[in-house]
Amino acid sequence: MVLITASTVSAVLSAGIIVAFTFLLFLAGYVLQQQSVNSLREAIRQPPPKPPKPVLPDKFRERDHDEQLAALADGNETEINEQIAQFLGQDASSDPVNTVTVDIGDGKSASQDTLAYILALTRPSDLCSAALFARSLSLTPDSSDRLVLLYPSTWESSVTDLHMSALTFMRDLHDTHPIIFHPVEFVKGWETATTHAHLLGELQRTPWDFSRMLYLKTPGMIMDADAVTEALRTSSAKKMWTPMTSAVGEDPEVLMWEKRRGLLMPRGEMRGLVGRHGSEGTLPSEHSAMTVQEEDEKAAPVNGSYQKPYVVFGHGEKGEEGDLHSQFEIGLNSVCAGRGLLLDQDDRVELRRS
C-alpha cells in the first residue's frame, strides 16, 4: 500500500497547473499566428489603389448634357437613328455608308494621344497662363497634341471664391481646348515638400498613356510655337535629351518624359528652348516671332523679337509698359479677364494632413 503524502499531492497539482498554462500559452500563440497569416494574405490580395480620375467634381457637370444622355438612354435604337437621319436631312433607311455611329467609349484610339504637353499649376492664377498656352498651340497648323494640366486635388474640396472660380474656368477650358485635367493627391510623408514638388512627383509616378510628354514650367509664354512643337515631335530625342540627374535642380524649367526612358533633361541645343524673363536670351533679337495675341491683334515687340521659344515668368512679377512682361499680361487678360483669377494675393494651397 502506497501512502500519498501532502508533498506528493502538492507536486501533482503544481505539475497539472504548469501543463495547463503551457497548453493555453501555446493555443494563444497559435491563434495569433493564424490571424497574422490571414492578415498578410488579405494585404497581398488587395489591389493597388486606383489613381485619381482627371475629372471635375459632380457639381460642376453640365446638367443639360446629362439630361440629353438620359433622354437618349430612354429611347429605343430606331427612334435614335431616325432623329440622327432627320438631323442630317436623310432617310433613316438610306445607304449604310451614311449611317452615323456613336462611340460610347472613352474616345481614345491606338493612333491618337501619343504626344502631349504637361504643365504644373501650383496656384489658380496659373490657369490663365495655361489657357494662353492652349490658345497659342491652337493657332499652329496640325495642332493635334494634347495638353495635360496637373493641379492639387485640394482645389476640388475648397469652397473659397478663388477655387470655385478656378473650377468653373477649368470646365470652360475643357469645352474649348483638348485639355486633360489631372488632380494630384499629396503623398503622405512629404508634408514639408512644396506644392510644385508634389506635382513633379506625379509626373514621374504616373503610368501615362502617351509615348512622349514635354514639361514646361508655368507661368510662361510661347514665343515660337513651331520651335516648341518641334521639341516635342523631334525623332532625335536621344541626342537632345539625357536621363535626369540631380544637376537639373529642384525647380526645372523644362523636362521630357518618355515611356521607355522616363524623365529626361535637355542637352545641347535643347537647353536653349526655355529662358527666364530678364535673363540672357529673353531680350530682343532678330529671330523668332511672338504668338501672344491673335493674328489681327499682333503688336510688334519692342526693339524686335526674342530668341527663346518659351519664356518663364515669376509669380507676382511686374513689368513696365512695352516690355515682354507687359505683353504677357495683355495675353493673360485676353483669356482670363472677368474670371476672378488675376488677383494680387498668395493663392498657395496648404497641404491637408490626414
C-alpha positions as CSV (number, residue, x, y, z in Angstrom):
1,M,0.0,0.0,0.0
2,V,1.4,3.4,-1.1
3,L,0.8,6.3,1.1
4,I,0.2,9.7,-0.6
5,T,1.8,12.4,1.4
6,A,1.0,16.1,1.3
7,S,4.1,16.8,-0.6
8,T,3.1,14.3,-3.3
9,V,-0.3,16.0,-3.8
10,S,1.3,19.4,-4.0
11,A,3.7,18.2,-6.6
12,V,1.0,16.7,-8.7
13,L,-1.2,19.8,-8.5
14,S,1.8,22.0,-9.5
15,A,2.6,19.9,-12.5
16,G,-1.0,20.0,-13.6
17,I,-1.2,23.7,-13.3
18,I,2.1,24.1,-15.3
19,V,0.8,21.8,-18.1
20,A,-2.5,23.6,-18.3
21,F,-0.9,27.1,-18.5
22,T,1.7,25.8,-21.1
23,F,-1.2,24.5,-23.2
24,L,-3.1,27.7,-23.0
25,L,0.0,29.7,-23.9
26,F,0.6,27.5,-26.9
27,L,-3.0,27.8,-28.0
28,A,-2.9,31.6,-27.7
29,G,0.3,31.8,-29.8
30,Y,-1.2,29.5,-32.5
31,V,-4.4,31.7,-32.8
32,L,-2.3,34.9,-33.0
33,Q,-0.1,33.3,-35.7
34,Q,-3.2,32.3,-37.8
35,Q,-4.6,35.9,-37.5
36,S,-1.3,37.3,-38.7
37,V,-1.1,34.9,-41.7
38,N,-4.7,35.8,-42.7
39,S,-4.0,39.5,-42.5
40,L,-0.9,39.1,-44.7
41,R,-2.9,37.1,-47.2
42,E,-5.6,39.8,-47.4
43,A,-3.0,42.5,-47.8
44,I,-1.4,40.7,-50.7
45,R,-4.7,40.1,-52.4
46,Q,-5.8,43.7,-52.0
47,P,-5.4,45.5,-55.4
48,P,-3.4,48.7,-55.5
49,P,-5.4,52.0,-55.1
50,K,-6.6,53.5,-58.3
51,P,-5.1,56.8,-59.4
52,P,-7.4,59.8,-59.2
53,K,-9.5,60.3,-62.3
54,P,-8.9,63.6,-64.2
55,V,-12.4,64.9,-63.9
56,L,-14.1,67.8,-62.3
57,P,-16.5,67.4,-59.3
58,D,-20.1,66.4,-60.0
59,K,-21.5,69.7,-59.1
60,F,-19.6,71.3,-62.0
61,R,-21.0,68.9,-64.6
62,E,-23.3,70.3,-67.3
63,R,-26.9,69.4,-66.3
64,D,-28.2,69.9,-69.8
65,H,-25.7,67.4,-71.1
66,D,-26.7,64.8,-68.5
67,E,-30.4,65.3,-69.4
68,Q,-29.6,64.7,-73.1
69,L,-27.8,61.5,-72.3
70,A,-30.7,60.3,-70.1
71,A,-33.2,61.0,-72.9
72,L,-31.1,59.1,-75.4
73,A,-30.9,56.2,-73.0
74,D,-34.7,56.1,-72.6
75,G,-35.3,56.0,-76.3
76,N,-35.1,52.9,-78.5
77,E,-32.5,52.5,-81.2
78,T,-34.9,53.0,-84.1
79,E,-36.0,56.4,-82.7
80,I,-32.4,57.5,-82.2
81,N,-31.5,56.5,-85.8
82,E,-34.5,58.4,-87.1
83,Q,-33.5,61.5,-85.2
84,I,-29.9,61.3,-86.5
85,A,-31.1,60.9,-90.0
86,Q,-33.6,63.8,-89.7
87,F,-30.8,66.0,-88.4
88,L,-28.7,65.1,-91.5
89,G,-31.6,65.6,-93.9
90,Q,-31.7,61.9,-94.9
91,D,-34.0,58.9,-94.6
92,A,-33.3,56.5,-91.8
93,S,-33.3,53.6,-94.2
94,S,-30.7,55.2,-96.6
95,D,-27.4,53.8,-97.6
96,P,-25.5,52.3,-94.7
97,V,-22.5,54.4,-95.8
98,N,-24.3,57.5,-94.4
99,T,-25.1,55.9,-91.1
100,V,-23.7,57.7,-88.1
101,T,-22.2,55.5,-85.4
102,V,-21.9,57.0,-81.9
103,D,-19.0,55.5,-79.9
104,I,-19.8,55.5,-76.2
105,G,-16.2,54.6,-75.3
106,D,-13.6,57.0,-73.8
107,G,-12.8,58.5,-77.2
108,K,-9.3,57.2,-77.4
109,S,-7.7,55.2,-80.3
110,A,-4.4,53.5,-80.7
111,S,-3.1,56.1,-83.1
112,Q,-4.1,59.2,-81.0
113,D,-2.9,60.9,-77.9
114,T,0.7,59.8,-78.2
115,L,2.2,63.2,-77.7
116,A,1.3,65.8,-75.1
117,Y,2.5,68.9,-73.3
118,I,2.2,69.0,-69.5
119,L,2.1,72.0,-67.1
120,A,2.1,72.0,-63.3
121,L,-0.3,74.6,-61.8
122,T,0.7,75.5,-58.2
123,R,-2.0,78.2,-57.8
124,P,-5.3,79.1,-59.5
125,S,-3.8,82.1,-61.3
126,D,-1.6,79.7,-63.3
127,L,-4.8,78.6,-65.2
128,C,-4.6,81.9,-67.1
129,S,-1.1,81.0,-68.3
130,A,-2.2,77.5,-69.2
131,A,-5.2,79.0,-71.2
132,L,-2.8,81.3,-73.1
133,F,-0.6,78.3,-73.8
134,A,-3.5,76.3,-75.2
135,R,-4.6,79.2,-77.4
136,S,-1.1,79.6,-78.8
137,L,-1.0,75.9,-79.7
138,S,-4.4,76.1,-81.3
139,L,-3.1,78.8,-83.7
140,T,-0.4,76.4,-85.1
141,P,-1.3,74.1,-88.0
142,D,-2.0,70.4,-87.3
143,S,-2.2,71.1,-83.5
144,S,-3.3,67.6,-82.5
145,D,-1.1,67.3,-79.5
146,R,-2.9,67.1,-76.1
147,L,-2.3,69.4,-73.1
148,V,-2.2,67.9,-69.5
149,L,-2.6,70.1,-66.5
150,L,-1.5,68.9,-63.1
151,Y,-3.1,70.7,-60.1
152,P,-3.6,69.9,-56.4
153,S,-6.7,67.8,-55.7
154,T,-7.5,70.1,-52.7
155,W,-8.8,72.6,-55.2
156,E,-11.9,70.4,-55.7
157,S,-12.8,70.4,-52.0
158,S,-12.1,74.1,-51.3
159,V,-15.1,76.4,-51.1
160,T,-13.3,79.7,-51.4
161,D,-14.4,82.0,-54.2
162,L,-11.0,81.7,-55.8
163,H,-11.1,78.0,-56.2
164,M,-14.7,77.9,-57.2
165,S,-13.8,80.4,-60.0
166,A,-10.9,78.2,-60.9
167,L,-13.0,75.0,-61.3
168,T,-15.6,76.9,-63.3
169,F,-12.9,78.2,-65.6
170,M,-11.4,74.6,-65.9
171,R,-14.8,73.4,-67.1
172,D,-14.9,76.1,-69.8
173,L,-11.4,75.3,-70.9
174,H,-12.3,71.6,-71.2
175,D,-15.1,72.6,-73.6
176,T,-12.9,74.7,-75.9
177,H,-9.5,73.0,-75.9
178,P,-8.3,69.4,-75.9
179,I,-7.1,69.6,-72.2
180,I,-6.8,66.7,-69.7
181,F,-7.1,67.8,-66.1
182,H,-5.2,65.6,-63.7
183,P,-5.7,66.2,-59.9
184,V,-2.8,65.3,-57.7
185,E,-3.2,63.9,-54.2
186,F,-0.3,64.9,-52.0
187,V,1.9,61.9,-50.8
188,K,1.9,61.2,-47.1
189,G,5.3,61.8,-45.5
190,W,6.1,64.7,-47.9
191,E,4.4,67.3,-45.7
192,T,7.5,69.6,-45.9
193,A,7.7,69.4,-49.7
194,T,6.4,72.2,-51.8
195,T,3.3,72.0,-54.0
196,H,5.5,72.1,-57.1
197,A,7.5,69.1,-55.8
198,H,4.3,67.1,-55.3
199,L,3.2,67.9,-58.9
200,L,6.5,66.9,-60.4
201,G,6.5,63.7,-58.4
202,E,3.2,62.8,-60.0
203,L,4.8,63.3,-63.4
204,Q,7.3,60.6,-62.5
205,R,5.0,58.2,-60.7
206,T,2.0,58.0,-63.1
207,P,2.0,55.4,-66.0
208,W,0.9,57.9,-68.7
209,D,-0.8,56.7,-71.9
210,F,1.4,59.0,-74.0
211,S,4.7,58.0,-75.7
212,R,6.3,61.4,-75.1
213,M,5.4,64.4,-72.9
214,L,7.1,67.8,-72.8
215,Y,7.0,69.5,-69.4
216,L,7.3,73.3,-69.3
217,K,7.3,75.5,-66.2
218,T,4.5,77.9,-65.5
219,P,3.7,80.7,-65.7
220,G,5.2,81.1,-69.1
221,M,4.5,82.2,-72.7
222,I,5.2,80.7,-76.0
223,M,7.3,82.9,-78.3
224,D,7.9,80.5,-81.1
225,A,5.2,77.8,-81.3
226,D,6.9,76.0,-84.2
227,A,10.1,75.5,-82.1
228,V,8.1,74.3,-79.1
229,T,6.2,71.8,-81.3
230,E,9.4,70.6,-82.9
231,A,10.9,70.0,-79.5
232,L,8.0,67.6,-78.7
233,R,7.8,65.9,-82.0
234,T,11.5,65.6,-82.9
235,S,12.6,62.0,-83.6
236,S,16.2,62.5,-82.5
237,A,15.3,62.6,-78.8
238,K,18.4,60.7,-77.7
239,K,20.7,63.4,-79.0
240,M,18.8,66.3,-77.3
241,W,17.7,64.7,-74.0
242,T,19.6,62.7,-71.4
243,P,18.5,60.8,-68.2
244,M,17.7,63.2,-65.4
245,T,20.2,63.8,-62.7
246,S,20.5,66.0,-59.6
247,A,22.0,68.7,-61.9
248,V,18.5,69.6,-63.0
249,G,17.8,71.2,-59.6
250,E,14.6,71.3,-57.6
251,D,12.7,73.6,-59.9
252,P,13.4,72.6,-63.6
253,E,12.1,74.8,-66.4
254,V,11.8,72.0,-69.0
255,L,11.8,68.2,-68.9
256,M,10.9,65.4,-71.3
257,W,9.1,62.3,-70.3
258,E,9.3,59.2,-72.4
259,K,7.5,55.9,-71.9
260,R,10.7,53.9,-72.3
261,R,13.3,56.2,-70.7
262,G,11.3,58.1,-68.0
263,L,12.2,61.7,-67.1
264,L,14.9,63.3,-69.2
265,M,16.7,66.7,-69.0
266,P,17.7,68.8,-72.0
267,R,21.2,68.7,-73.6
268,G,22.9,70.5,-76.4
269,E,20.8,72.9,-78.3
270,M,17.6,71.9,-76.4
271,R,18.9,73.8,-73.4
272,G,18.0,77.0,-75.3
273,L,14.3,76.0,-75.6
274,V,13.3,77.8,-72.4
275,G,14.6,81.1,-70.8
276,R,13.6,83.0,-67.7
277,H,12.3,86.6,-68.2
278,G,15.1,89.1,-67.9
279,S,17.9,86.6,-68.4
280,E,20.1,86.3,-71.4
281,G,18.2,85.1,-74.5
282,T,14.9,86.6,-73.5
283,L,16.0,90.1,-74.6
284,P,15.2,91.4,-78.1
285,S,16.9,89.8,-81.1
286,E,16.4,89.3,-84.8
287,H,14.9,85.8,-84.7
288,S,11.6,84.1,-84.0
289,A,8.2,85.7,-83.6
290,M,5.7,86.4,-80.9
291,T,2.5,84.5,-80.8
292,V,0.9,86.1,-77.7
293,Q,-2.2,87.7,-79.4
294,E,-4.5,86.7,-82.3
295,E,-3.4,87.4,-85.8
296,D,-5.5,90.5,-86.1
297,E,-4.2,91.9,-82.7
298,K,-0.5,91.4,-83.0
299,A,1.7,94.2,-81.8
300,A,5.3,94.4,-82.7
301,P,7.6,93.7,-79.7
302,V,9.9,96.5,-78.6
303,N,13.2,96.5,-80.5
304,G,12.5,93.3,-82.3
305,S,11.5,89.8,-81.1
306,Y,13.1,87.2,-78.8
307,Q,15.5,84.2,-79.0
308,K,13.9,81.8,-76.6
309,P,10.9,79.8,-77.9
310,Y,9.4,79.7,-74.4
311,V,9.8,82.3,-71.6
312,V,9.2,81.7,-67.9
313,F,7.9,84.4,-65.6
314,G,8.0,84.7,-61.8
315,H,4.8,84.7,-59.7
316,G,4.0,88.3,-58.7
317,E,6.4,89.7,-61.2
318,K,5.5,93.1,-62.6
319,G,6.5,94.6,-65.9
320,E,6.8,98.0,-67.5
321,E,4.7,99.3,-70.4
322,G,6.0,97.9,-73.7
323,D,8.3,95.2,-72.3
324,L,7.9,91.5,-72.6
325,H,6.1,91.0,-69.3
326,S,3.5,93.7,-70.3
327,Q,2.8,91.7,-73.4
328,F,2.4,88.6,-71.2
329,E,-0.1,90.5,-69.0
330,I,-2.0,91.5,-72.1
331,G,-2.3,87.9,-73.1
332,L,-3.4,86.8,-69.6
333,N,-6.1,89.5,-69.6
334,S,-7.3,88.4,-73.0
335,V,-8.1,84.9,-71.8
336,C,-8.9,85.5,-68.1
337,A,-10.5,88.9,-67.8
338,G,-13.5,88.8,-65.5
339,R,-12.8,85.3,-64.2
340,G,-11.6,86.3,-60.8
341,L,-8.3,84.6,-61.1
342,L,-5.9,87.5,-61.7
343,L,-5.6,88.5,-58.1
344,D,-2.6,90.1,-56.4
345,Q,-2.6,87.8,-53.5
346,D,-1.0,84.5,-52.3
347,D,-3.1,81.6,-53.7
348,R,-1.0,78.9,-52.2
349,V,-3.0,75.8,-51.2
350,E,-2.0,74.4,-47.8
351,L,-1.3,70.7,-47.6
352,R,-4.1,68.9,-45.8
353,R,-2.8,66.3,-43.4
354,S,-5.0,63.3,-42.7
